[in-house]
């Protein structure tokens, strides 16, 4: 297990990037708790370096929320995803695919927690933001498949 390094000792873009990369290498080994710890450190460093509304901080926040969601902690992931959507809409409205991805992740949280209408609404928002992507893009295909799944559950 690693020991967190106090942010006052080191705050450098390369260190934050290394922590980010190490976190995702741990994801590949199904070590999600450790990955979340490292990505939390990377996110905190990025905020300290750039501020919470900087695009690098917002991308780290989305990545962290996604890992938390993958780890099954939907109650913790949901507010982070909502905050991330609001911040991205305010500071980076041109990043449509990234914003669509976060809407899709939030839709997944809603789907996993049985909130079908909310999930459906988020998938529709994601698809609208994915409009620039080709129809066979994996994100578009996945969102459409989830909408079909939701429709089936709602008609049961």
Backbone as CSV, one residue per row, in Angstrom:
resi,resn,N_x,N_y,N_z,CA_x,CA_y,CA_z,C_x,C_y,C_z
1,UNK,0.846,-1.185,0.000,0.000,0.000,0.000,0.888,1.243,0.000
2,UNK,0.464,2.261,-0.684,1.242,3.484,-0.779,0.911,4.427,0.372
3,UNK,1.817,5.351,0.616,1.570,6.394,1.596,1.351,7.694,0.842
4,UNK,0.245,8.388,1.096,0.032,9.659,0.420,1.135,10.657,0.774
5,UNK,1.597,11.365,-0.222,2.615,12.389,-0.023,1.900,13.713,0.188
6,UNK,2.263,14.480,1.224,1.608,15.778,1.423,1.782,16.656,0.181
7,UNK,0.691,17.292,-0.230,0.742,18.108,-1.440,1.739,19.245,-1.326
8,UNK,2.008,19.711,-0.114,2.966,20.802,0.047,4.381,20.383,-0.335
9,UNK,4.662,19.085,-0.326,5.992,18.608,-0.693,6.200,18.618,-2.193
10,UNK,5.197,18.148,-2.899,5.342,18.050,-4.357,4.028,18.396,-5.034
11,UNK,4.102,19.319,-5.929,2.965,19.609,-6.780,3.556,19.993,-8.129
12,UNK,3.547,19.051,-8.997,4.148,19.245,-10.306,3.304,18.494,-11.327
13,UNK,3.124,19.075,-12.505,2.294,18.398,-13.506,2.749,16.976,-13.829
14,UNK,4.044,16.732,-13.861,4.523,15.386,-14.177,4.177,14.390,-13.075
15,UNK,4.204,14.827,-11.839,3.855,13.934,-10.733,2.374,13.602,-10.791
16,UNK,1.545,14.620,-11.010,0.108,14.375,-11.125,-0.175,13.439,-12.300
17,UNK,0.499,13.661,-13.402,0.321,12.804,-14.574,0.776,11.373,-14.289
18,UNK,1.887,11.238,-13.585,2.375,9.899,-13.236,1.398,9.176,-12.319
19,UNK,0.847,9.894,-11.348,-0.149,9.290,-10.459,-1.384,8.857,-11.251
20,UNK,-1.799,9.694,-12.187,-2.932,9.367,-13.052,-2.656,8.078,-13.831
21,UNK,-1.496,8.021,-14.464,-1.139,6.840,-15.260,-1.013,5.587,-14.403
22,UNK,-0.408,5.717,-13.238,-0.286,4.582,-12.332,-1.662,4.105,-11.875
23,UNK,-2.549,5.052,-11.605,-3.910,4.689,-11.192,-4.578,3.822,-12.262
24,UNK,-4.440,4.220,-13.520,-5.104,3.452,-14.562,-4.400,2.138,-14.869
25,UNK,-3.122,2.037,-14.533,-2.478,0.720,-14.651,-3.015,-0.215,-13.565
26,UNK,-3.350,0.335,-12.405,-3.950,-0.472,-11.341,-5.373,-0.899,-11.696
27,UNK,-6.080,-0.055,-12.416,-7.425,-0.420,-12.869,-7.341,-1.685,-13.712
28,UNK,-6.333,-1.750,-14.575,-6.141,-2.923,-15.417,-5.867,-4.190,-14.621
29,UNK,-5.460,-4.031,-13.369,-5.210,-5.169,-12.489,-6.355,-5.375,-11.504
30,UNK,-7.475,-4.703,-11.736,-8.648,-4.771,-10.849,-8.341,-4.325,-9.424
31,UNK,-7.480,-3.350,-9.286,-7.142,-2.794,-7.978,-7.757,-1.395,-7.872
32,UNK,-9.091,-1.379,-7.889,-9.818,-0.112,-7.985,-9.628,0.792,-6.770
33,UNK,-9.638,0.229,-5.572,-9.473,1.069,-4.374,-8.146,1.825,-4.414
34,UNK,-7.072,1.125,-4.760,-5.759,1.771,-4.850,-5.744,2.794,-5.976
35,UNK,-6.385,2.458,-7.084,-6.445,3.379,-8.214,-7.192,4.657,-7.829
36,UNK,-8.280,4.497,-7.102,-9.054,5.661,-6.653,-8.207,6.537,-5.736
37,UNK,-7.460,5.925,-4.831,-6.581,6.694,-3.930,-5.562,7.512,-4.724
38,UNK,-4.923,6.879,-5.704,-3.915,7.586,-6.500,-4.533,8.675,-7.363
39,UNK,-5.676,8.369,-7.948,-6.317,9.370,-8.796,-6.843,10.541,-7.964
40,UNK,-7.244,10.277,-6.733,-7.644,11.357,-5.829,-6.464,12.285,-5.574
41,UNK,-5.283,11.708,-5.362,-4.084,12.530,-5.178,-3.783,13.350,-6.432
42,UNK,-3.890,12.725,-7.596,-3.635,13.436,-8.850,-4.636,14.579,-9.023
43,UNK,-5.897,14.311,-8.707,-6.941,15.336,-8.816,-6.658,16.490,-7.858
44,UNK,-6.321,16.185,-6.610,-6.014,17.229,-5.629,-4.825,18.073,-6.080
45,UNK,-3.796,17.430,-6.612,-2.627,18.166,-7.112,-3.000,19.065,-8.280
46,UNK,-3.825,18.549,-9.166,-4.222,19.322,-10.339,-5.021,20.551,-9.926
47,UNK,-5.896,20.385,-8.957,-6.646,21.544,-8.443,-5.689,22.549,-7.818
48,UNK,-4.731,22.055,-7.040,-3.777,22.959,-6.392,-2.964,23.737,-7.429
49,UNK,-2.612,23.077,-8.532,-1.802,23.734,-9.566,-2.618,24.692,-10.425
50,UNK,-3.838,24.283,-10.796,-4.579,25.021,-11.821,-5.892,25.631,-11.360
51,UNK,-6.440,25.160,-10.254,-7.762,25.595,-9.826,-8.818,24.582,-10.252
52,UNK,-9.955,24.609,-9.580,-10.988,23.592,-9.792,-11.656,23.682,-11.156
53,UNK,-11.705,24.864,-11.768,-12.400,25.016,-13.044,-11.491,24.882,-14.260
54,UNK,-10.221,24.581,-14.043,-9.310,24.362,-15.177,-9.669,23.034,-15.846
55,UNK,-9.536,22.977,-17.141,-9.943,21.779,-17.878,-9.218,20.532,-17.393
56,UNK,-7.953,20.636,-17.033,-7.226,19.466,-16.521,-7.857,18.951,-15.227
57,UNK,-8.274,19.877,-14.365,-8.941,19.478,-13.117,-10.280,18.816,-13.407
58,UNK,-11.009,19.362,-14.368,-12.315,18.794,-14.710,-12.178,17.409,-15.327
59,UNK,-11.155,17.209,-16.134,-10.928,15.883,-16.712,-10.540,14.872,-15.633
60,UNK,-9.714,15.293,-14.672,-9.354,14.407,-13.557,-10.580,14.082,-12.715
61,UNK,-11.431,15.083,-12.484,-12.646,14.854,-11.697,-13.544,13.829,-12.387
62,UNK,-13.704,13.949,-13.703,-14.532,12.992,-14.444,-13.934,11.591,-14.369
63,UNK,-12.620,11.507,-14.515,-11.960,10.194,-14.442,-12.135,9.581,-13.056
64,UNK,-11.979,10.388,-12.022,-12.138,9.904,-10.649,-13.573,9.452,-10.394
65,UNK,-14.536,10.242,-10.805,-15.938,9.871,-10.606,-16.267,8.574,-11.338
66,UNK,-15.681,8.400,-12.501,-15.910,7.180,-13.274,-15.352,5.954,-12.550
67,UNK,-14.159,6.088,-11.979,-13.593,4.966,-11.215,-14.437,4.661,-9.978
68,UNK,-14.885,5.704,-9.315,-15.723,5.509,-8.136,-17.007,4.780,-8.532
69,UNK,-17.576,5.161,-9.672,-18.776,4.494,-10.181,-18.482,3.035,-10.498
70,UNK,-17.359,2.782,-11.178,-16.987,1.399,-11.517,-16.794,0.552,-10.279
71,UNK,-16.420,1.200,-9.182,-16.222,0.491,-7.923,-17.553,0.266,-7.190
72,UNK,-18.650,0.729,-7.772,-19.968,0.487,-7.196,-20.441,1.498,-6.176
73,UNK,-19.695,2.585,-5.988,-20.085,3.606,-5.010,-20.864,4.710,-5.736
74,UNK,-22.111,4.388,-6.096,-22.927,5.295,-6.894,-23.289,6.566,-6.139
75,UNK,-23.495,6.457,-4.825,-23.843,7.638,-4.029,-22.713,8.668,-4.021
76,UNK,-21.503,8.203,-4.077,-20.342,9.105,-4.101,-20.069,9.616,-5.513
77,UNK,-20.302,8.792,-6.509,-20.020,9.181,-7.896,-21.027,10.206,-8.407
78,UNK,-22.289,10.038,-8.068,-23.345,10.888,-8.632,-23.103,12.390,-8.441
79,UNK,-22.854,12.881,-7.219,-22.666,14.336,-7.084,-21.422,14.841,-7.814
80,UNK,-20.383,14.005,-7.890,-19.188,14.420,-8.619,-19.476,14.544,-10.112
81,UNK,-20.247,13.610,-10.649,-20.599,13.666,-12.063,-21.476,14.882,-12.351
82,UNK,-22.445,15.151,-11.495,-23.317,16.317,-11.680,-22.500,17.598,-11.623
83,UNK,-21.626,17.704,-10.644,-20.761,18.878,-10.524,-19.883,19.022,-11.766
84,UNK,-19.370,17.897,-12.256,-18.509,17.917,-13.435,-19.275,18.399,-14.665
85,UNK,-20.502,17.931,-14.837,-21.331,18.372,-15.971,-21.549,19.882,-15.910
86,UNK,-21.911,20.380,-14.754,-22.167,21.818,-14.598,-20.905,22.620,-14.903
87,UNK,-19.771,22.172,-14.368,-18.512,22.888,-14.594,-18.078,22.841,-16.050
88,UNK,-18.209,21.671,-16.692,-17.848,21.569,-18.107,-18.746,22.439,-18.975
89,UNK,-20.035,22.485,-18.686,-20.942,23.322,-19.458,-20.569,24.797,-19.322
90,UNK,-20.120,25.192,-18.139,-19.758,26.585,-17.887,-18.401,26.949,-18.487
91,UNK,-17.417,26.063,-18.329,-16.052,26.431,-18.706,-15.575,25.864,-20.035
92,UNK,-16.209,24.800,-20.519,-15.747,24.170,-21.762,-16.928,23.669,-22.599
93,UNK,-17.848,24.559,-22.961,-19.022,24.109,-23.707,-18.680,23.490,-25.063
94,UNK,-17.526,23.818,-25.597,-17.114,23.272,-26.894,-16.688,21.805,-26.812
95,UNK,-16.448,21.290,-25.626,-16.015,19.898,-25.448,-17.232,18.979,-25.387
96,UNK,-17.920,18.873,-26.489,-19.192,18.155,-26.528,-19.039,16.664,-26.258
97,UNK,-18.018,16.044,-26.817,-17.856,14.602,-26.623,-17.546,14.300,-25.155
98,UNK,-16.677,15.084,-24.533,-16.374,14.891,-23.120,-17.622,15.096,-22.273
99,UNK,-18.363,16.153,-22.558,-19.599,16.406,-21.816,-20.591,15.266,-22.023
100,UNK,-20.693,14.766,-23.256,-21.574,13.636,-23.536,-21.168,12.399,-22.761
101,UNK,-19.864,12.183,-22.655,-19.372,11.030,-21.900,-19.786,11.116,-20.431
102,UNK,-19.682,12.293,-19.847,-20.046,12.442,-18.436,-21.556,12.263,-18.260
103,UNK,-22.350,12.774,-19.203,-23.803,12.529,-19.143,-24.080,11.027,-19.224
104,UNK,-23.324,10.332,-20.056,-23.490,8.887,-20.195,-23.133,8.164,-18.894
105,UNK,-22.058,8.593,-18.237,-21.685,7.993,-16.955,-22.773,8.238,-15.905
106,UNK,-23.317,9.454,-15.890,-24.388,9.755,-14.941,-25.619,8.906,-15.259
107,UNK,-25.895,8.722,-16.537,-27.003,7.851,-16.938,-26.777,6.434,-16.428
108,UNK,-25.523,5.959,-16.481,-25.198,4.629,-15.957,-25.494,4.545,-14.456
109,UNK,-25.138,5.598,-13.719,-25.415,5.627,-12.279,-26.915,5.536,-12.048
110,UNK,-27.671,6.332,-12.791,-29.130,6.301,-12.630,-29.692,4.929,-12.989
111,UNK,-29.176,4.332,-14.049,-29.647,3.006,-14.457,-29.345,1.966,-13.376
112,UNK,-28.135,2.004,-12.834,-27.735,1.044,-11.806,-28.521,1.202,-10.508
113,UNK,-29.058,2.404,-10.292,-29.810,2.652,-9.058,-31.318,2.671,-9.304
114,UNK,-31.735,2.190,-10.493,-33.148,2.003,-10.778,-33.933,3.249,-11.154
115,UNK,-33.250,4.333,-11.444,-33.942,5.572,-11.828,-33.977,5.658,-13.353
116,UNK,-34.919,4.931,-13.936,-34.960,4.736,-15.386,-35.247,6.021,-16.152
117,UNK,-36.190,6.830,-15.698,-36.503,8.087,-16.403,-35.299,9.019,-16.409
118,UNK,-34.656,9.153,-15.274,-33.479,10.022,-15.192,-32.356,9.480,-16.077
119,UNK,-32.199,8.179,-16.087,-31.179,7.555,-16.930,-31.465,7.823,-18.402
120,UNK,-32.714,7.626,-18.778,-33.110,7.857,-20.166,-32.826,9.301,-20.583
121,UNK,-33.170,10.249,-19.730,-32.937,11.669,-20.031,-31.447,11.950,-20.222
122,UNK,-30.599,11.357,-19.378,-29.152,11.584,-19.498,-28.581,10.946,-20.758
123,UNK,-29.069,9.758,-21.121,-28.600,9.146,-22.372,-28.998,9.978,-23.583
124,UNK,-30.188,10.580,-23.543,-30.600,11.457,-24.645,-29.698,12.692,-24.719
125,UNK,-29.338,13.245,-23.574,-28.412,14.385,-23.556,-27.057,13.967,-24.135
126,UNK,-26.603,12.784,-23.754,-25.323,12.283,-24.270,-25.378,12.135,-25.781
127,UNK,-26.441,11.533,-26.292,-26.562,11.336,-27.737,-26.593,12.671,-28.483
128,UNK,-27.254,13.665,-27.917,-27.282,14.980,-28.553,-25.875,15.574,-28.630
129,UNK,-25.089,15.379,-27.587,-23.717,15.885,-27.578,-22.795,15.053,-28.460
130,UNK,-23.136,13.781,-28.662,-22.347,12.900,-29.528,-22.703,13.064,-31.009
131,UNK,-23.557,14.014,-31.333,-24.062,14.161,-32.703,-22.942,14.272,-33.745
132,UNK,-21.795,14.802,-33.348,-20.677,14.959,-34.285,-19.939,13.652,-34.552
133,UNK,-20.168,12.652,-33.721,-19.484,11.373,-33.886,-20.177,10.534,-34.949
134,UNK,-19.423,9.690,-35.648,-20.081,8.808,-36.620,-21.031,7.841,-35.913
135,UNK,-22.088,7.442,-36.613,-23.131,6.591,-36.047,-22.626,5.288,-35.472
136,UNK,-21.533,4.753,-35.979,-21.027,3.475,-35.483,-20.026,3.639,-34.335
137,UNK,-19.825,4.871,-33.885,-18.924,5.105,-32.763,-19.407,4.336,-31.543
138,UNK,-18.477,3.770,-30.799,-18.810,2.921,-29.658,-19.668,3.656,-28.627
139,UNK,-19.416,4.936,-28.424,-20.202,5.690,-27.443,-21.656,5.838,-27.896
140,UNK,-21.830,6.100,-29.180,-23.177,6.242,-29.733,-23.905,4.907,-29.681
141,UNK,-23.234,3.851,-30.105,-23.836,2.515,-30.099,-24.219,2.112,-28.680
142,UNK,-23.335,2.355,-27.730,-23.610,1.986,-26.339,-24.792,2.772,-25.779
143,UNK,-24.841,4.072,-26.033,-25.951,4.882,-25.522,-27.282,4.423,-26.121
144,UNK,-27.275,4.121,-27.406,-28.514,3.639,-28.044,-28.939,2.283,-27.466
145,UNK,-27.980,1.412,-27.220,-28.296,0.102,-26.640,-28.881,0.264,-25.239
146,UNK,-28.332,1.182,-24.465,-28.859,1.404,-23.110,-30.278,1.959,-23.159
147,UNK,-30.524,2.843,-24.134,-31.878,3.377,-24.270,-32.875,2.278,-24.610
148,UNK,-32.469,1.343,-25.456,-33.336,0.203,-25.772,-33.567,-0.650,-24.526
149,UNK,-32.502,-0.860,-23.746,-32.626,-1.617,-22.494,-33.612,-0.950,-21.533
150,UNK,-33.496,0.362,-21.414,-34.388,1.120,-20.528,-35.826,1.037,-21.016
151,UNK,-36.018,1.180,-22.329,-37.363,1.099,-22.900,-37.983,-0.259,-22.589
152,UNK,-37.215,-1.318,-22.711,-37.706,-2.653,-22.389,-38.103,-2.770,-20.926
153,UNK,-37.300,-2.214,-20.031,-37.610,-2.285,-18.602,-38.847,-1.447,-18.252
154,UNK,-39.014,-0.324,-18.960,-40.138,0.553,-18.651,-41.454,-0.024,-19.151
155,UNK,-41.392,-0.905,-20.141,-42.622,-1.498,-20.689,-42.966,-2.832,-20.047
156,UNK,-42.232,-3.250,-19.068,-42.510,-4.518,-18.390,-43.604,-4.358,-17.362
